[in-house]
Amino acid sequence: MSLAASGIVTSIVPFDPTYGITIVASVMLAVIVCAMVAFALGPVVSSYRSGTSSATESSATPTAEPSDD
């Protein structure tokens, strides 16, 4: 009975489950890495496309502050 059941299972599953788990894990890792890269490069691309300068460049120009007198 178990020999026939294992033959049925091997005919239903066309590949080794280890390969399936490896493929799913690889795809999930690629998605996570792409998301991390997108979050890291998002501010750079956003400031480049909008034409605004970064905070360090805008703070280099002196601004008038109210006096305490």
C-alpha positions in Angstrom: 0.0 0.0 0.0 2.7 2.5 0.9 4.6 1.6 -2.3 1.6 2.4 -4.4 0.9 5.6 -2.5 4.5 6.8 -3.0 4.2 6.1 -6.7 1.0 8.2 -6.8 2.6 11.0 -4.9 5.7 11.1 -7.2 3.4 11.3 -10.2 1.5 14.2 -8.8 4.5 16.2 -7.7 6.7 16.7 -10.8 9.7 18.0 -8.9 11.5 17.6 -5.6 9.9 19.7 -2.8 13.4 21.0 -1.9 13.7 22.7 -5.3 10.3 24.3 -4.8 11.3 25.7 -1.4 14.6 26.9 -2.8 12.9 28.7 -5.7 10.3 30.4 -3.4 13.0 31.5 -0.9 15.1 32.9 -3.7 12.2 34.9 -5.1 11.4 36.2 -1.7 15.0 37.2 -1.1 15.1 39.0 -4.4 11.9 40.9 -3.6 13.3 42.0 -0.2 16.6 43.1 -1.7 14.8 45.1 -4.4 12.6 46.7 -1.8 15.6 47.7 0.3 17.4 49.2 -2.8 14.2 51.1 -3.7 13.9 52.6 -0.2 17.6 53.5 -0.2 17.6 55.2 -3.6 14.1 56.7 -3.3 15.2 60.0 -1.6 18.1 60.4 -4.1 15.8 59.9 -7.1 13.1 62.1 -5.6 15.4 65.0 -5.0 16.9 64.7 -8.4 13.6 64.6 -10.2 12.0 67.5 -8.2 15.1 69.7 -8.6 15.3 70.5 -4.9 18.6 70.5 -3.1 19.4 68.4 -0.1 19.2 69.6 3.5 23.0 70.1 3.8 23.1 72.3 0.7 20.2 74.5 1.8 21.6 74.9 5.3 24.9 76.2 3.9 23.3 79.6 3.1 23.0 81.8 6.1 19.5 82.5 7.2 18.2 85.4 9.3 17.4 84.4 12.8 15.3 86.5 15.2 17.4 88.3 17.8 16.7 87.9 21.5 17.1 91.7 22.2 
